């Protein structure tokens, strides 16, 4: 799991890309970095490109990013194996880094009108091709036979070494306030910390906090607010009122989709809470879903996404926001160029 460096990257990049493409749970699977790579980078975004290896040459750049991510995943697996041996366990690294891949998926650009017509926002649809189980490629865990041969106590110790001790969750605590602690996350936590965390991000944390305000300033700029209002009016005319800005549409629909899926249904929650997990460890299965409601939602999702793309084009939303964003980015770069150069240099050094 990408930790500090990746979280800062996605947080800052998504904030910028959100204005232009809608970086949401239903958005591009590659997050803000891919969205930025697919368009002209602003002066500040160019520093993120230098630090995090974004490319601006379209599909080739995305291929490079994916290859680098896969390399890092394999490095994590090797470090996990070394750590587990130190803990007294055997561990065979997974060649695919534990990732699952699907051979299908669309070549359409996420957020485009063509994508919207076929997949909406990618919430209830399957633009990645995961539903075709025959094409899904999931490697078997090479450690499964070894784990199955253990006693219950040995298996418990194995997983504690691998993932860290079980975390006791406070039912009254706010899940959004939970902070991941790699030091209590076993060999995987230590390996991910070594591969993913970036000391340069720690060193320049103050600068990166200032960067987040650049994206906020862009969103609050009167020119962007005017574009939001024009887009909202266009959507209302199309029959989809209630959205004040493009970045509200997909998250709102995602919330509706979660309700339809039934995971938070009180009856299903009560069933899980009262389940005898020792006797039936597979659990009660997935909640029942109203297929008619799913079909109706998908139709609405696609209709809203098509209207969204059409209204953005009608009011010149993407170009307008990009112009404002680049202007504000340039002001920030002019004021903080020395710090940004130091950050880029620190991120690229070999320690």
Secondary structure, 3 states (H helix, E strand, C coil): CCCHHHHHHHHHHHHHHHHHCCCCCCCCCCHHHHHHHCCCCCHHHHHHHHHHCCCCCCHHHHHHHHHHHHHHHHHHHHHHHHHHHHCCCCCCCCCCCCCEEECCCCCCCCCCHHHHHHHCCCCCCCCCCCCCCCCEEECCCCCHHHHHCCCHHHHHHHHHHHHCCCCCCCCCCCHHHCCCCHHHCHHHHHHHHHHHCCHHHHHCHHHHHHHHHHHHHHHHCHHHHHHHHHHHHHHHHCCCCCCCCHHHHHHHHHHHHHHHHCCCCHHHHHHHHCCCCCCCCCCCCCCCCCHHHHHHHHHHHHHHHHHHHHHHHHHCHHHHHHHHHHHHHHHHHHHHHHHHHHHHHHHHCCC
